[in-house]
Amino acid sequence: MPAHIHLRINRRPEILGRFGISNTCLHRRIKAGLMPPPIPLSERSVGWLEHEVDAVLAAMVAGRRDDFIKALVGRLVDQRKNATAGR
């Protein structure tokens, strides 16, 4: 993850509202690799990194196909892993 990214967390209601989808649809998109998985915030809560959500939403608005979005989500998840690898 680039150092210049300001990290902001979006909770589930915000994600559902931004995408205009149901909770079931959100879970289907995560399972299909079309949405980054959430990160744990505590024992019982999760959230999504806003810059990841923004990237997926921008790809959808641009009319990108599912294979492009899956690759994008894969890169975003890899960036998470790489960002924590050096710590």
N, C-alpha and C positions, 0 to 999 in steps of 0.2 A: 504494500500500500504506500503510495507516495506520501512523503512527510508533509506536504502542503495541504493535505485534505483535512478539513475540520470535521471531526467525528461528531455525528449527531445520531441519536437513536430514535427510531419511529416505532411506536407500539402498534399492536394489531388493529385497533379501530382506525387509526390513521392510515394504515396500509390498505385496509378494506375500502375506506372512503376514497383514497387517491386513485385506486384502480377500478373502483365501482364494481367490486366482485364480492361474492359471499365467502364465508370462512371455509366452506367445502371447496370452492374453486381455488382459494389460496393454497390449501393443502394439496390439491391436485397439481397445481403449477409447481409447487416445491418438489413434489415426488417426480414430476416429469422433467425436472431440471430447468424449468422456465422461470424460476424465481429463486433467489438465494435463500438458503435456510436461515432461520433466525439464530441469533446468538443468545445464550442464557444470560439473564441479568440477575437472577436470584434463583432460589430453589423452585419457585413457582411462576416465574415471569420470563418472557423472552422479548426481544426487540430486533429490528432490522436496521442495518447501517444505512443511513439516508442516501449516501452517495451511491451505494449499490442499487437501491431502489430507483433512484433517479436515472441511472444508466439503463436499467431494464425498461423503465417507462419511456425513455427517449428512443430506445430501439423499437419499441412497439409503435410509438407515434410515427417513426420513420418508415413503418411498414416492413420492418425486418422479419424474415421468416423464422420459424421455430428453431431451425438448426443454427442460425446465427445467434439467437438469444441463448440457446443452450451453451454454445461456446463462450459467449460473454459471461454467463453465470459461472461457468467453470473457471474462467480467468479470475473473476472476482473472488471466488472461494480460495483459489490458489494464492492470491494476493494476501488474504487473511493469514494463511499458513506461513507465508514467507515473512510477513510483518512480525510474527511472534517467534520465528525461528532463531533470530539473533538475540533474543532477550533471555 
